[in-house]
Amino acid sequence: MSTEPPREAASPRIPGVGSRPKRIVWGAVALFLAAFAVFESQKYALPTTAAALVFFALPDLTRLAGVRPPGALHQAVNRVWIPLVVLVGYTFGPIVWPPLFTAGLGWLTRIALDRTLGRGLAST
């Protein structure tokens, strides 16, 4: 016989509890990034608009190309830090090409929108 005290039953985890504030924050971030992308697209015209739209659709384009979760490419396309590095690198770097910046904005907007809707990576 074991002399260990009986374990208490783990409290059941209620789905969605604690995720609502995160979703609200992600929604606010998505709205800000979308407005910023529209502003930049209006300022620099068609190439920036095209870059923002293509990179906004990047997760869907990779899925159409046959990339499925949990592959490395799927993980990379849905990580926040990659487009964030593009935006920060563009801001502080020597490159001056507005479509690169709006591509990062479009990509990060899509990730924020996915997180708002409860999609994306489970580990984030």
C-alpha positions, 0 to 999 in steps of 0.5 A: 500500500502506498502512504502517499496522500490522495491526489486532489482532482485537477480543476477542469480547464474552462476553454476560453477563460483568460483568452478574451483580454488577449483577443481584445488586445490582438484586435486593437493591434490588428486595427492599428496595423491595418490603419497604418498599412492603409495610410502607407499604401495611400502615401506610396501608391500601388507597389506598397498596396500590392505588397501589403495585400500579398503579405496579408494573404501569405498564410493562405498562399502557403496553405494553397501551396500545400504547406500544412501545420505543424511544418517549419514553414507554417510555423515561420509564416505564423510567427509574430517576430518575423514580420516584426523584425522586418518592420524594426529592421526597415525603420532603423536600417539603411534600406529605403523601399516602402513596399518592404515596410508595408509588406511587414505591416500586412503580414503582421496585420494578418497574424494579429487578425488570426490571433483575434479570431482565435486562430494561429499557433497554439503556443502563442 
